[in-house]
């Protein structure tokens, strides 16, 4: 499965819902979202059929996303169905972690391999402020529950926002010293209620790494099990059990190595997060048509690079609309 620029596409991010129990300032407006009607959202059986048809073409890796995927009922059923598709080698989950203490073992038993957990603060008051929800959430408890269930590796994603949580960078880095976790710092992107003012609040990843090095000493480059399907660059504090990663959509784009496409909750195949090109798979799927021609057309039109810096985001109002 090669796109028009010769990039091998083997990774599908699957949004199972556009709903979320958070309203993070960089992801969604606090109010005014028009949720998808239930009849437009793909069923678990339909999602599995999409994967079943694409796996023989070279699809190997899946990530379940949302919105917040754990708010959709009986998520382990989908994981179990996807695990049974021949050719699928890796299934991961992106989550805010709120429901991990209750769900981690069931997800692992169903066949989930690993988890990426978003956590933008270690302080309850700040979590509530950034997420605009007060759920009494402890990210350390959630990550520990995932680890205890056998999900590995555990990755913690931190969107760094100047003036909101950037003073916690070193505290997040310290987690990697005592836990075999991989903390990744992500540059703020222009979506949600921060759109239009976000560039003054961006903390470049090189600044993040400089702050960490100032406290912990030289950071050594790492390659290995922490590296998954995505674009993170990894480093390690001397003697640490885990690693530090940076994801740089603004300061250093990584489009030349893009290996992914996204399936939205309502069955649109989106070829770039920050673009407006997509192909409707729901209609041919429900009509019983083969999906390979639609997928081939999508890859033939996948853009060379995103246009995030031009703020041309195809009317994107929230990352929850496309699975982040």
Backbone bond lengths (Angstrom), bond angles and torsions (degrees), N, CA, C in turn:
res aa  C-N    CA-C-N  psi(-1)  N-CA   C-N-CA  omega(-1)  CA-C   N-CA-C  phi
1 X - - - 1.452 - - 1.528 108.26 -
2 X 1.321 115.97 92.46 1.454 121.87 179.43 1.516 109.56 -108.21
3 X 1.350 115.94 140.92 1.453 118.25 174.34 1.526 109.39 -86.67
4 X 1.317 116.77 -174.40 1.467 120.36 -173.98 1.528 112.58 -67.52
5 X 1.327 117.94 -13.19 1.457 121.23 178.58 1.525 112.46 -107.03
6 X 1.333 116.88 11.83 1.452 121.50 175.35 1.513 114.76 82.34
7 X 1.329 118.28 8.83 1.461 120.40 177.89 1.523 109.87 -79.11
8 X 1.318 116.44 135.32 1.458 121.60 179.92 1.523 109.70 -81.47
9 X 1.338 116.38 121.25 1.452 121.63 -177.94 1.527 108.54 -104.09
10 X 1.342 115.20 108.59 1.469 119.89 -176.97 1.522 112.01 -129.42
11 X 1.325 116.89 6.91 1.457 121.93 -168.82 1.528 108.95 -128.10
12 X 1.332 116.81 124.61 1.461 122.54 -179.83 1.523 109.47 -120.69
13 X 1.333 115.80 124.97 1.458 121.91 172.76 1.523 107.79 -95.12
14 X 1.311 116.65 122.47 1.464 122.51 -172.97 1.528 109.47 -111.12
15 X 1.323 117.20 112.74 1.454 121.09 173.57 1.520 109.13 -84.51
16 X 1.315 116.85 125.44 1.463 120.21 -179.15 1.527 112.39 -100.42
17 X 1.328 116.88 -9.02 1.465 121.13 177.88 1.514 108.81 -163.43
18 X 1.324 116.50 152.22 1.461 120.67 172.91 1.525 111.19 -96.27
19 X 1.316 117.55 -0.39 1.465 121.67 -177.47 1.527 111.39 -91.04
20 X 1.330 115.01 156.27 1.463 119.75 -178.91 1.518 109.23 -151.35
21 X 1.330 115.89 150.88 1.459 120.72 175.52 1.521 112.25 -90.56
22 X 1.335 117.82 2.66 1.461 123.77 170.08 1.530 108.56 -113.69
23 X 1.319 116.50 166.95 1.458 123.12 170.90 1.527 107.66 -136.27
24 X 1.320 116.09 60.59 1.461 120.77 -172.86 1.522 111.17 -59.34
25 X 1.325 115.63 140.21 1.458 121.27 -172.37 1.521 112.50 -62.88
26 X 1.339 118.08 -26.54 1.463 120.80 -177.65 1.523 112.14 -95.53
27 X 1.334 117.33 1.48 1.458 120.29 -172.58 1.518 113.35 -121.24
28 X 1.335 116.99 -44.22 1.459 121.40 -172.64 1.521 110.51 -138.61
29 X 1.341 117.24 148.35 1.465 118.92 168.03 1.527 109.59 -64.31
30 X 1.318 116.36 153.97 1.461 119.60 -179.83 1.523 111.49 -67.30
31 X 1.322 116.74 -30.16 1.458 120.83 179.40 1.526 108.34 -150.45
32 X 1.325 115.72 171.05 1.455 120.40 174.88 1.508 115.43 91.33
33 X 1.335 118.01 5.15 1.455 120.46 177.69 1.532 109.77 -75.03
34 X 1.314 116.18 134.69 1.462 121.32 174.79 1.518 108.28 -96.30
35 X 1.332 117.65 107.01 1.459 121.62 -175.01 1.525 110.57 -74.27
36 X 1.316 115.70 150.34 1.457 121.02 179.03 1.528 110.75 -66.63
37 X 1.326 117.83 137.95 1.469 119.72 172.63 1.526 109.96 -64.28
38 X 1.319 115.45 146.69 1.463 120.03 -175.09 1.522 112.54 -57.44
39 X 1.342 117.29 -37.17 1.464 119.73 -176.49 1.525 112.77 -68.48
40 X 1.327 116.82 -17.37 1.456 119.65 178.42 1.527 112.89 -86.84
41 X 1.316 117.12 -17.53 1.460 121.18 -176.96 1.528 109.88 -82.11
42 X 1.313 116.22 134.88 1.460 120.53 179.57 1.518 110.56 -63.48
43 X 1.312 116.53 138.39 1.456 121.38 172.78 1.526 109.23 -74.32
44 X 1.320 116.30 166.76 1.461 119.41 175.87 1.527 110.66 -60.82
45 X 1.321 116.63 -38.16 1.460 119.88 179.21 1.528 110.94 -63.90
46 X 1.332 117.17 -38.40 1.459 120.54 179.40 1.527 111.35 -69.97
47 X 1.321 116.64 -40.59 1.466 119.38 176.59 1.523 110.14 -60.24
48 X 1.312 116.07 -45.10 1.465 120.19 -179.92 1.519 110.95 -62.57
49 X 1.326 117.80 -37.43 1.465 120.71 178.92 1.527 111.22 -66.09
50 X 1.324 117.95 -38.65 1.465 120.12 175.33 1.524 109.84 -58.71
51 X 1.322 116.33 -48.39 1.469 120.43 -179.88 1.526 110.58 -63.89
52 X 1.324 117.52 -39.72 1.457 121.33 -179.75 1.535 111.22 -61.68
53 X 1.330 116.80 -36.54 1.466 119.70 179.86 1.527 112.59 -79.13
54 X 1.325 117.91 -27.42 1.461 119.85 -177.89 1.529 113.06 -89.59
55 X 1.315 117.78 -23.62 1.464 120.20 -178.97 1.534 112.89 -58.35
56 X 1.331 119.92 -42.87 1.461 118.78 178.19 1.533 113.67 -64.55
57 X 1.325 117.02 -16.70 1.459 121.15 178.80 1.522 112.13 -87.00
58 X 1.344 117.37 -7.83 1.454 120.50 177.82 1.510 115.38 124.59
59 X 1.328 117.84 0.73 1.456 119.76 176.80 1.533 109.52 -66.83
60 X 1.343 115.97 129.35 1.461 119.84 -175.50 1.523 113.40 -128.44
61 X 1.330 117.46 -27.40 1.464 120.15 -170.88 1.525 109.96 -127.06
62 X 1.340 115.11 138.48 1.446 121.43 -177.78 1.523 109.80 -127.26
63 X 1.323 115.13 146.61 1.464 120.66 169.84 1.518 107.86 -131.68
64 X 1.322 116.72 128.15 1.457 122.76 178.41 1.523 108.42 -92.01
65 X 1.329 115.47 123.98 1.455 120.62 -176.74 1.525 110.02 -131.80
66 X 1.332 116.73 -172.21 1.453 123.10 174.22 1.505 109.63 -136.21
67 X 1.324 117.77 -135.62 1.441 131.16 18.22 1.525 114.78 24.92
68 X 1.312 114.07 -146.04 1.459 120.32 175.79 1.519 107.88 -106.77
69 X 1.338 118.06 109.32 1.464 120.44 -171.83 1.514 114.20 -63.52
70 X 1.338 118.39 -27.73 1.461 119.12 -176.62 1.525 113.02 -74.06
71 X 1.343 118.33 -6.68 1.465 118.24 176.07 1.527 110.73 -83.63
72 X 1.324 118.08 -11.78 1.463 119.17 175.75 1.529 108.21 -81.98
73 X 1.324 117.05 131.34 1.469 119.68 -174.24 1.529 113.66 -61.57
74 X 1.337 114.51 144.96 1.466 123.21 170.97 1.524 112.76 57.29
75 X 1.328 116.25 44.53 1.467 120.10 -179.93 1.530 113.00 -59.15
76 X 1.354 120.45 -35.04 1.467 118.77 178.01 1.526 113.50 -56.11
77 X 1.330 118.22 -28.86 1.471 120.40 177.63 1.521 110.62 -60.59
78 X 1.328 117.39 -44.10 1.471 120.02 178.35 1.519 110.49 -64.21
79 X 1.326 117.01 -44.71 1.470 120.18 179.84 1.525 110.05 -56.93
80 X 1.315 116.57 -43.71 1.460 121.19 -178.84 1.535 110.80 -63.40
81 X 1.323 116.78 -42.05 1.462 120.42 179.56 1.529 111.74 -66.35
82 X 1.312 116.92 -40.92 1.467 120.30 179.70 1.528 110.98 -69.16
83 X 1.325 115.99 -35.42 1.474 120.07 -179.98 1.517 111.08 -62.26
84 X 1.327 117.04 -26.48 1.457 121.40 -176.99 1.523 112.98 -84.30
85 X 1.334 118.16 -5.63 1.465 120.59 -178.93 1.529 109.38 -77.30
86 X 1.334 118.42 122.31 1.474 120.32 179.35 1.521 111.20 -59.53
87 X 1.323 115.29 136.91 1.459 120.88 177.17 1.509 114.57 99.00
88 X 1.331 117.94 -19.62 1.461 120.29 -179.78 1.529 108.98 -79.93
89 X 1.324 115.21 121.72 1.450 121.01 -173.07 1.521 113.94 -103.28
90 X 1.335 117.41 -22.77 1.455 119.37 -171.54 1.521 108.99 -150.10
91 X 1.340 116.76 131.43 1.457 122.23 176.45 1.525 107.81 -128.69
92 X 1.314 115.75 122.41 1.458 121.68 179.99 1.523 109.67 -121.23
93 X 1.327 115.83 166.46 1.457 122.55 -178.94 1.519 108.93 -131.66
94 X 1.335 116.38 134.05 1.460 121.61 169.41 1.521 108.26 -104.53
95 X 1.325 116.58 128.63 1.461 120.76 -173.34 1.521 109.93 -151.16
96 X 1.326 116.32 156.38 1.457 119.06 171.54 1.517 111.74 -80.94
97 X 1.331 117.01 -7.29 1.458 121.49 172.19 1.503 116.28 88.24
98 X 1.329 118.60 -6.82 1.463 120.29 -174.83 1.523 112.00 -57.43
99 X 1.333 116.57 -39.38 1.461 119.94 -176.15 1.532 113.50 -98.07
100 X 1.316 117.73 3.84 1.461 119.36 -178.57 1.528 114.04 -61.41
101 X 1.335 119.82 -40.81 1.470 117.51 179.85 1.527 112.86 -55.99
102 X 1.334 117.76 -33.72 1.457 121.06 -179.96 1.526 113.04 -88.45
103 X 1.336 118.14 -26.10 1.459 120.87 -168.83 1.520 115.02 -110.44
104 X 1.313 118.41 -15.15 1.466 120.59 -169.86 1.527 112.72 -56.28
105 X 1.325 117.84 -45.95 1.464 119.48 -176.39 1.521 111.46 -67.25
106 X 1.336 117.19 -41.01 1.467 120.04 179.01 1.524 111.20 -64.20
107 X 1.321 117.04 -37.75 1.462 120.61 177.83 1.522 111.08 -66.79
108 X 1.319 115.85 -42.02 1.471 119.71 178.21 1.527 110.47 -64.76
109 X 1.322 117.09 -42.47 1.462 120.68 -179.80 1.531 111.48 -64.00
110 X 1.333 116.47 -29.19 1.457 120.93 179.86 1.524 112.57 -78.06
111 X 1.350 116.46 -15.15 1.457 119.20 177.31 1.506 115.97 122.13
112 X 1.329 118.46 5.58 1.458 120.74 176.85 1.528 109.34 -67.37
113 X 1.331 116.04 137.59 1.462 120.88 -178.41 1.515 112.92 -90.72
114 X 1.323 116.98 -44.23 1.462 119.02 -170.78 1.516 110.06 -157.37
115 X 1.329 115.13 173.15 1.453 119.87 -174.25 1.521 110.63 -141.69
116 X 1.325 115.38 140.14 1.460 123.35 167.55 1.522 107.15 -109.06
117 X 1.311 116.25 124.72 1.456 120.86 -176.56 1.525 109.76 -115.81
118 X 1.320 116.59 127.92 1.463 120.68 176.75 1.521 109.30 -85.52
119 X 1.325 115.81 129.43 1.461 120.31 176.83 1.518 107.65 -151.05
120 X 1.323 116.98 111.87 1.459 120.53 -173.10 1.516 113.58 -99.24
121 X 1.322 116.50 3.11 1.452 120.76 174.23 1.517 108.50 -161.98
122 X 1.329 115.15 158.51 1.458 121.75 172.50 1.522 111.09 -104.08
123 X 1.339 115.83 2.88 1.456 121.66 -178.30 1.523 110.08 -107.21
124 X 1.337 118.13 126.35 1.467 120.36 -177.63 1.521 114.01 -54.44
125 X 1.342 117.30 -38.85 1.464 119.19 -178.25 1.511 111.26 -66.56
126 X 1.315 117.11 -37.22 1.463 120.16 -179.67 1.526 111.67 -75.46
127 X 1.327 116.34 -37.32 1.463 118.82 175.28 1.520 109.30 -56.09
128 X 1.327 115.96 -45.64 1.462 120.59 179.89 1.516 111.22 -64.53
129 X 1.328 116.79 -37.30 1.461 120.32 -178.59 1.525 111.80 -69.57
130 X 1.333 117.14 -45.60 1.467 120.67 -178.32 1.521 110.46 -72.38
131 X 1.345 116.59 -42.26 1.470 120.76 -178.15 1.525 112.48 -82.05
132 X 1.325 116.72 -13.41 1.464 122.50 -177.66 1.523 111.97 54.47
133 X 1.326 114.12 33.64 1.457 122.51 174.21 1.527 107.72 -147.79
134 X 1.307 117.71 140.35 1.455 121.10 178.33 1.526 108.20 -108.70
135 X 1.348 115.40 97.37 1.458 120.33 -175.61 1.529 112.27 -113.18
136 X 1.339 117.19 13.02 1.473 120.94 -179.54 1.533 110.52 50.56
137 X 1.318 115.94 51.37 1.450 122.47 -172.50 1.519 110.92 -97.61
138 X 1.323 117.16 130.94 1.460 123.31 175.97 1.527 108.14 -114.65
139 X 1.330 118.38 106.79 1.468 119.91 -176.46 1.521 113.86 -64.60
140 X 1.317 117.99 -28.20 1.469 120.14 179.11 1.522 109.73 -67.71
141 X 1.333 117.22 -42.21 1.463 121.07 176.97 1.527 110.29 -61.57
142 X 1.335 116.98 -42.40 1.460 120.68 -178.86 1.521 111.41 -65.23
143 X 1.328 117.39 -46.07 1.462 120.61 179.95 1.525 111.17 -64.39
144 X 1.324 116.39 -37.96 1.465 120.38 178.46 1.524 110.67 -65.24
145 X 1.328 117.55 -39.62 1.465 121.00 178.48 1.518 110.62 -62.81
146 X 1.339 117.04 -41.35 1.460 120.48 178.65 1.520 110.86 -64.81
147 X 1.323 115.97 -42.00 1.465 120.24 179.22 1.524 111.34 -65.46
148 X 1.311 117.03 -43.20 1.464 121.45 179.60 1.528 111.75 -63.23
149 X 1.332 116.71 -28.76 1.466 120.71 179.57 1.520 112.59 -77.86
150 X 1.335 116.90 -8.61 1.458 120.31 179.13 1.516 114.44 96.54
151 X 1.316 117.22 9.47 1.458 120.20 175.20 1.525 108.65 -77.25
152 X 1.317 116.51 128.80 1.462 120.04 -172.76 1.528 109.81 -157.19
153 X 1.336 117.01 132.23 1.455 128.31 1.40 1.522 112.65 -81.80
154 X 1.329 115.38 162.21 1.457 123.09 173.31 1.527 107.32 -97.68
155 X 1.328 116.19 122.62 1.460 120.67 177.38 1.522 108.77 -117.64
156 X 1.311 115.51 132.89 1.457 121.93 178.86 1.516 108.26 -113.15
157 X 1.329 116.32 119.38 1.457 122.08 -177.57 1.520 110.19 -98.77
158 X 1.316 115.86 129.47 1.462 122.52 -179.27 1.522 108.63 -122.75
159 X 1.328 117.87 114.40 1.458 121.39 171.48 1.528 107.07 -82.43
160 X 1.320 116.21 117.73 1.463 120.83 -173.88 1.531 109.27 -90.07
161 X 1.325 116.09 123.25 1.460 122.28 -176.97 1.531 108.53 -123.57
162 X 1.323 115.86 118.38 1.459 119.13 -178.12 1.534 110.27 -61.64
163 X 1.311 115.18 130.63 1.449 120.57 179.07 1.512 114.30 84.71
164 X 1.336 117.04 -3.83 1.468 120.06 -179.99 1.516 112.11 -116.38
165 X 1.343 116.97 -47.28 1.468 119.55 -177.79 1.521 112.90 -145.46
166 X 1.327 118.20 5.55 1.469 119.16 -174.64 1.522 112.81 -67.67
167 X 1.338 118.06 -16.93 1.453 119.79 176.62 1.528 112.56 -78.43
168 X 1.348 117.34 -0.85 1.462 121.31 177.52 1.526 112.86 -101.91
169 X 1.308 117.02 3.56 1.464 120.32 -177.23 1.521 111.12 -54.39
170 X 1.332 116.70 -47.29 1.459 119.37 -178.13 1.531 112.03 -66.71
171 X 1.330 117.21 -33.85 1.464 120.03 178.50 1.527 111.21 -66.42
172 X 1.327 116.69 -39.99 1.462 119.55 175.79 1.528 110.23 -64.87
173 X 1.319 116.89 -42.69 1.464 119.65 179.38 1.520 111.41 -60.18
174 X 1.330 116.71 -35.60 1.464 120.78 -179.52 1.520 111.96 -62.82
175 X 1.334 118.24 -26.47 1.463 120.27 177.60 1.522 111.52 -59.51
176 X 1.324 116.62 -33.58 1.475 119.72 -176.78 1.526 112.01 -72.31
177 X 1.314 117.03 -16.83 1.461 119.73 179.07 1.529 110.39 -70.99
178 X 1.330 116.95 -38.55 1.464 121.24 -172.42 1.526 113.69 -108.74
179 X 1.338 117.67 -9.46 1.462 121.73 178.38 1.533 109.86 -125.69
180 X 1.325 117.95 146.01 1.472 120.02 177.61 1.530 111.19 -81.45
181 X 1.323 115.73 47.77 1.452 122.49 -177.39 1.526 109.73 -104.98
182 X 1.311 115.48 162.01 1.463 121.46 -177.96 1.522 107.82 -120.01
183 X 1.322 115.50 105.49 1.461 121.94 -177.98 1.519 108.40 -92.73
184 X 1.339 116.14 121.45 1.460 121.11 -177.33 1.528 109.55 -114.75
185 X 1.318 116.25 127.88 1.456 123.02 178.94 1.526 108.78 -97.64
186 X 1.334 115.96 125.99 1.456 122.21 -173.53 1.523 109.72 -113.62
187 X 1.316 115.53 131.86 1.463 119.31 176.10 1.528 110.68 -67.99
188 X 1.308 115.53 138.25 1.457 122.34 179.78 1.525 110.54 -59.55
189 X 1.339 116.58 139.45 1.457 122.64 -179.65 1.522 110.13 -121.22
190 X 1.333 118.08 153.69 1.469 121.37 -169.11 1.519 115.19 -83.02
191 X 1.315 115.93 77.51 1.464 121.17 177.04 1.521 107.67 -138.85
192 X 1.328 117.47 155.89 1.454 121.60 176.11 1.512 112.39 78.03
193 X 1.315 116.76 -154.39 1.447 121.18 -173.47 1.523 113.57 -73.98
194 X 1.329 117.96 -9.27 1.460 120.08 176.31 1.521 112.41 -89.97
195 X 1.325 118.65 -7.58 1.456 121.42 -178.96 1.525 109.77 -58.59
196 X 1.334 115.23 132.56 1.446 120.68 -179.73 1.519 112.99 101.01
197 X 1.344 117.17 -25.58 1.467 120.37 178.73 1.521 111.23 -122.63
198 X 1.332 116.67 3.94 1.455 120.33 -167.31 1.520 113.85 -69.28
199 X 1.327 119.42 -28.61 1.455 118.49 -172.60 1.523 111.41 -67.64
200 X 1.317 118.13 -32.63 1.449 119.78 177.56 1.524 111.53 -72.56
201 X 1.334 117.66 -13.33 1.456 121.45 -179.22 1.527 112.56 -106.65
202 X 1.318 116.47 0.57 1.462 120.60 176.86 1.522 109.64 -72.43
203 X 1.325 115.82 134.12 1.464 121.92 171.89 1.526 106.55 -109.52
204 X 1.338 118.62 105.45 1.467 120.23 -178.40 1.521 111.63 -56.61
205 X 1.309 115.65 146.38 1.463 119.64 -175.76 1.521 112.52 -61.63
206 X 1.326 117.59 -31.51 1.462 118.87 178.49 1.526 110.89 -64.65
207 X 1.332 117.29 -33.82 1.459 120.32 175.24 1.526 110.73 -67.17
208 X 1.334 116.72 -40.45 1.465 121.02 177.39 1.531 110.17 -59.16
209 X 1.318 116.33 -47.95 1.470 119.79 -178.62 1.525 111.58 -65.51
210 X 1.317 116.65 -36.18 1.464 119.59 178.77 1.527 111.04 -64.36
211 X 1.324 116.99 -39.73 1.461 120.50 178.08 1.526 111.10 -63.51
212 X 1.334 115.68 -43.02 1.465 119.83 -179.48 1.525 110.82 -65.67
213 X 1.334 115.87 -43.73 1.464 119.78 179.88 1.518 111.27 -63.74
214 X 1.335 117.34 -33.43 1.460 120.12 -179.87 1.522 111.08 -64.09
215 X 1.325 116.83 -31.71 1.469 119.44 179.30 1.522 112.17 -89.43
216 X 1.337 117.82 -40.97 1.463 120.42 -168.43 1.526 114.10 -107.74
217 X 1.308 118.11 -7.23 1.457 120.46 -178.78 1.516 112.13 95.68
218 X 1.305 116.29 -170.41 1.459 122.74 -174.91 1.527 111.51 -58.82
219 X 1.326 115.33 136.80 1.460 121.96 176.93 1.520 108.31 -101.78
220 X 1.333 116.57 128.16 1.449 121.58 -177.73 1.526 111.09 -97.71
221 X 1.334 118.41 134.07 1.473 120.62 177.59 1.521 110.85 -60.20
222 X 1.332 115.54 145.88 1.465 122.02 -177.27 1.517 109.07 -132.10
223 X 1.329 115.54 140.42 1.456 121.21 167.96 1.521 105.79 -133.08
224 X 1.331 116.50 149.57 1.458 117.63 -179.63 1.501 112.06 144.80
225 X 1.351 117.48 -142.18 1.463 120.28 -170.03 1.524 113.92 -65.57
226 X 1.332 117.98 -22.34 1.463 118.76 179.04 1.520 110.76 -68.49
227 X 1.316 116.79 -28.69 1.452 120.04 -177.30 1.525 109.57 -74.50
228 X 1.299 116.98 119.50 1.455 121.93 -178.17 1.506 111.31 -110.24
229 X 1.340 115.69 -127.20 1.453 120.61 -176.73 1.516 113.08 -92.87
230 X 1.327 117.02 -7.66 1.447 119.77 -167.69 1.516 114.82 -106.63
231 X 1.356 115.33 -167.18 1.459 121.41 -168.82 1.519 115.22 -98.25
232 X 1.318 119.15 10.63 1.461 120.15 -174.86 1.527 111.50 -66.58
233 X 1.334 114.64 146.85 1.468 122.49 170.30 1.523 106.83 -105.88
234 X 1.343 117.38 131.80 1.461 121.24 -170.87 1.524 112.20 -112.90
235 X 1.345 114.16 144.50 1.462 122.20 175.39 1.523 108.04 -140.50
236 X 1.333 115.43 167.03 1.465 119.49 -177.29 1.527 110.47 -136.19
237 X 1.323 115.17 137.02 1.454 121.35 168.03 1.525 107.75 -71.40
238 X 1.318 117.54 140.93 1.465 121.30 -178.15 1.526 110.32 -54.07
239 X 1.336 115.56 124.85 1.450 121.54 177.06 1.511 115.34 81.36
240 X 1.327 118.30 0.34 1.467 121.20 -176.43 1.520 111.25 -74.58
241 X 1.327 116.49 149.64 1.457 121.96 177.12 1.527 111.98 -78.08
242 X 1.322 116.59 -31.27 1.454 121.49 -178.77 1.511 112.00 -113.03
243 X 1.313 116.31 -165.04 1.456 120.92 -177.69 1.526 110.46 -133.01
244 X 1.315 114.01 166.89 1.460 123.59 174.07 1.521 107.28 -112.63
245 X 1.323 116.26 135.48 1.459 120.25 177.69 1.518 110.55 -125.48
246 X 1.316 116.15 155.17 1.458 120.90 173.26 1.521 108.52 -129.08
247 X 1.329 115.42 139.96 1.463 122.90 177.30 1.522 106.57 -122.96
248 X 1.333 116.39 124.15 1.464 121.21 -163.32 1.526 112.63 -125.08
249 X 1.330 118.90 68.11 1.461 119.30 -178.60 1.515 113.85 -66.88
250 X 1.342 117.64 -20.73 1.456 120.19 -178.57 1.524 112.49 -98.84
251 X 1.330 117.79 -51.87 1.464 119.75 -172.14 1.523 112.77 -79.16
252 X 1.330 117.62 -32.49 1.468 121.04 179.61 1.526 108.02 -143.34
253 X 1.316 116.98 100.13 1.460 118.77 -178.48 1.526 110.25 -71.05
254 X 1.337 115.68 157.69 1.462 121.57 -175.94 1.520 110.64 -130.81
255 X 1.337 115.58 27.59 1.460 119.94 -174.52 1.526 113.14 -64.97
256 X 1.331 117.56 -26.36 1.459 119.52 -176.56 1.524 112.26 -65.77
257 X 1.335 117.19 -19.11 1.467 120.37 179.34 1.531 111.97 -111.48
258 X 1.327 118.04 14.45 1.465 121.05 -177.79 1.524 110.36 -60.39
259 X 1.334 116.00 129.42 1.469 121.21 -177.28 1.518 111.97 -123.97
260 X 1.352 117.76 20.85 1.455 119.47 -167.69 1.519 113.25 -133.14
261 X 1.313 113.32 157.97 1.454 123.18 165.54 1.521 107.00 -136.24
262 X 1.334 116.62 167.46 1.460 121.32 -174.89 1.515 110.82 -125.71
263 X 1.315 115.69 137.75 1.454 122.12 173.75 1.522 107.20 -107.18
264 X 1.332 117.03 116.73 1.454 120.34 -179.31 1.521 110.02 -76.17
265 X 1.323 115.62 166.18 1.454 119.89 -176.81 1.521 112.41 -61.87
266 X 1.338 116.73 -27.01 1.466 119.91 178.86 1.524 112.85 -99.03
267 X 1.345 116.90 17.65 1.454 120.01 167.82 1.512 116.50 86.57
268 X 1.334 117.23 23.48 1.461 120.14 174.37 1.523 108.77 -96.78
269 X 1.323 116.72 132.19 1.455 121.41 176.84 1.518 107.41 -90.81
270 X 1.324 116.08 112.38 1.462 122.14 -176.39 1.516 108.11 -105.08
271 X 1.327 116.58 126.97 1.466 119.57 -172.50 1.520 113.56 -92.09
272 X 1.338 117.62 -10.85 1.463 120.55 177.16 1.517 108.03 -150.06
273 X 1.321 117.39 133.71 1.461 120.95 -179.38 1.521 110.66 -58.81
274 X 1.331 116.60 -45.98 1.459 121.06 -178.08 1.521 110.38 -106.78
275 X 1.296 115.28 64.74 1.447 122.99 175.43 1.510 107.30 -157.02
276 X 1.299 116.92 179.48 1.457 118.88 -177.31 1.518 113.05 -119.86
277 X 1.344 116.77 13.19 1.459 118.84 -179.52 1.525 109.84 -88.43
278 X 1.321 116.33 128.67 1.450 121.26 176.33 1.524 109.82 -155.53
279 X 1.329 114.57 158.08 1.464 122.09 -179.56 1.526 107.54 -124.95
280 X 1.324 116.22 132.17 1.460 121.29 179.98 1.525 109.36 -77.91
281 X 1.340 116.78 114.68 1.465 121.32 175.36 1.522 112.14 -97.10
282 X 1.327 117.49 -19.26 1.455 119.63 -174.85 1.530 111.68 -63.78
283 X 1.317 116.34 -44.90 1.461 118.82 -176.67 1.527 112.59 -64.51
284 X 1.349 119.86 -50.02 1.474 117.71 176.82 1.523 112.76 -65.37
285 X 1.328 117.67 -33.01 1.463 120.77 178.35 1.526 110.05 -61.94
286 X 1.325 117.12 -47.00 1.458 120.41 -178.40 1.523 112.18 -74.45
287 X 1.333 116.05 -18.06 1.466 119.75 176.18 1.526 111.92 -88.36
288 X 1.343 116.53 -2.37 1.459 120.26 178.84 1.514 114.32 80.68
289 X 1.324 118.02 15.47 1.463 120.85 179.58 1.531 110.14 -82.63
290 X 1.334 117.76 151.90 1.463 119.90 172.98 1.522 109.93 -68.06
291 X 1.327 116.76 145.10 1.458 121.30 -174.69 1.525 113.49 -92.74
292 X 1.322 117.67 -13.66 1.464 119.49 -175.33 1.528 113.08 -55.39
293 X 1.352 120.91 -43.69 1.467 119.09 179.80 1.523 113.02 -62.49
294 X 1.318 117.27 -35.43 1.458 120.87 179.60 1.528 110.79 -70.57
295 X 1.311 114.73 -38.76 1.461 119.08 178.47 1.524 110.40 -67.29
296 X 1.329 116.82 -42.52 1.465 120.68 178.41 1.525 110.96 -60.69
297 X 1.336 116.19 -39.84 1.458 119.60 179.23 1.528 110.56 -65.54
298 X 1.322 116.22 -40.28 1.456 119.78 179.43 1.521 111.42 -61.66
299 X 1.333 117.25 -44.85 1.464 120.22 -179.21 1.522 111.26 -67.16
300 X 1.335 116.54 -33.89 1.465 120.19 179.26 1.526 111.61 -66.72
301 X 1.337 116.58 -19.90 1.459 120.82 -177.48 1.527 112.79 -111.49
302 X 1.333 117.17 3.92 1.473 120.12 179.54 1.525 109.29 -61.91
303 X 1.335 119.53 128.48 1.460 121.15 -175.73 1.523 112.87 -70.44
304 X 1.316 115.47 159.71 1.467 120.74 179.18 1.520 110.99 -66.58
305 X 1.345 116.77 -38.73 1.455 120.09 -176.61 1.522 109.67 -154.52
306 X 1.334 115.35 160.27 1.458 119.10 178.61 1.528 110.01 -75.76
307 X 1.321 115.20 166.01 1.460 120.80 179.96 1.519 110.02 -119.35
308 X 1.320 114.94 39.86 1.455 121.06 -177.47 1.522 111.54 -59.77
309 X 1.330 117.07 -41.61 1.455 119.89 -176.62 1.525 112.21 -67.98
310 X 1.346 116.37 -20.90 1.460 120.07 176.32 1.527 111.33 -89.27
311 X 1.345 116.24 -2.41 1.458 122.09 -178.14 1.517 111.75 57.65
312 X 1.326 116.28 30.47 1.463 119.54 175.49 1.513 106.64 -98.83
313 X 1.329 116.14 91.85 1.465 120.69 -170.83 1.507 112.59 -114.61
314 X 1.324 117.32 23.31 1.458 120.89 173.26 1.516 113.60 61.59
315 X 1.346 116.71 33.92 1.448 119.48 178.40 1.513 113.20 73.49
316 X 1.309 118.01 15.46 1.457 122.03 -177.58 1.526 110.51 -64.40
317 X 1.300 116.59 120.59 1.462 121.74 -178.46 1.519 111.15 -97.47
318 X 1.321 116.10 -29.51 1.458 119.78 -176.76 1.519 109.02 -152.73
319 X 1.350 116.17 142.37 1.458 119.79 176.57 1.531 110.90 -61.85
320 X 1.319 117.12 -26.49 1.461 120.36 179.62 1.526 112.06 -62.78
321 X 1.341 117.50 -19.36 1.452 120.81 179.71 1.524 112.07 -69.64
322 X 1.338 117.00 -25.31 1.468 119.77 -172.91 1.528 112.36 -127.11
323 X 1.307 118.37 5.84 1.449 119.84 176.32 1.502 115.30 88.45
324 X 1.327 119.37 13.88 1.457 122.26 173.84 1.503 114.97 66.33
